[in-house]
């Protein structure tokens, strides 16, 4: 929508009751200095990196929307001169905890605005100042920490599985070693006895000709001479 407005420096998107979503590339090609998005009650979230590539950006005003969360990656907060985020519907959640711990608000004016930010817990109408809320009760961790923790758990599970497998193999060998040795010796003994009682073919031929009973060619010749 803004492809041909590369020299646009000021943009206001306000009082749009049906605006509920902004695409991540909605402002592609723009290099704004000031952006005002206010009084859009159905606008509950903004995508990360929406304003990240705007090197000239100095003012971001997001008052009086329905925002329940605000991504830290929305823009380069440190380069801004003025930030206003009041009168939204922020939830006291881990995704908003960075609003309390972030130290990149450079101007006193922005710091004063941020100190007034409020959040509420689900199903609880009471509001809390974000700067005073105890986010530790939510057991929050950064995305990088979460990924790192999952990786460590996965590596631990793999290592434990391999260890159990190795122990199982060792226990099997120890338990059945004697039985395997005994069966191997039985096998060797049977092979030895089978070979010991095998009659070779040349001796079996002699038995068929009566040679085993002493009736050899020499004895027959001697008998003929005597007669």
Order of alpha helices (4+ residues) and beta strands (2+ residues): beta-beta-beta-beta-alpha-alpha-beta-beta-alpha-alpha-alpha
